[in-house]
Amino acid sequence: MNKLNHLAIIMDGNGRWAKKRGFLRTNGHEAGANVVSDMCEFCIDNGVKILSLYAFSTENWKRPQKEVDFLMNLLKKFLLLKRDDFIKNGIKFNTIGDISPFSDELKNEIEITKDATRENTNLLLNLAINYGSKDEIIRAVKKLNLKGCEINEANLNAALDESEPVDLLIRTGGESRLSNFMLWQASYAELFFTPTLWPDFGKNELASIVAKFKDIERRFGGV
Ligand code: FPP
């Protein structure tokens, strides 16, 4: 049975979920944010130690300004609302991606949440915001260059925002692509694509995917 240490999820389908119901796309994002707590709970109950969620990509700035503003505001509200839950449930909150372009207000909430949860060990929750693998790798190479370190696999891996390999990567919403998410870390991840739109995704479907993952023979290039 495979051990699931690091689960990564591309949370896709919020806009379509909302459209199907005659709502605004932004209502879909709100509904999507509500699913996160269940995912954290599942991870804690099932011994998953890292959960990485793709919330805003380096490419998502291309969306209409109103939607970008809404997502920034939703992130801030999410942190304010969930901080106590993170503390209570032993969740260490972290971000991956370059947060430098965000507002001071949002950066402040991020820092407060990171500080308040720094010592927690039940689950590491990585929220990928302004995240793209290509950007992450370029930033890592620049860090190594600046320090005069050799560019090799171990050094580059350690310089990434997240160094632990992804075991299982799930994308909701019916598309079968990685969209610049954890390309390095997912080198040997098992990939699952489900048509379920993210706001409809729940613990039951996650449990059935995880059960399938556990039975796969992972060879990591060996025989
Ligand atoms: C993809 O749906 C979703 C995003 C680009 C944003 C993900 C954001 C959330 C789940 C909510 C925010 C999360 C937190 C934790 C605050 P889409 O808009 O691409 O949907 P579509 O493919 O149906 O258009």
Residues whose N, C-alpha, C, O or C-beta is under 5 A from the ligand:
A	BS01	FPP	M11 D12 G13 N14 G15 R16 W17 H29 G32 A33 Y54 A55 L74 L75 F78
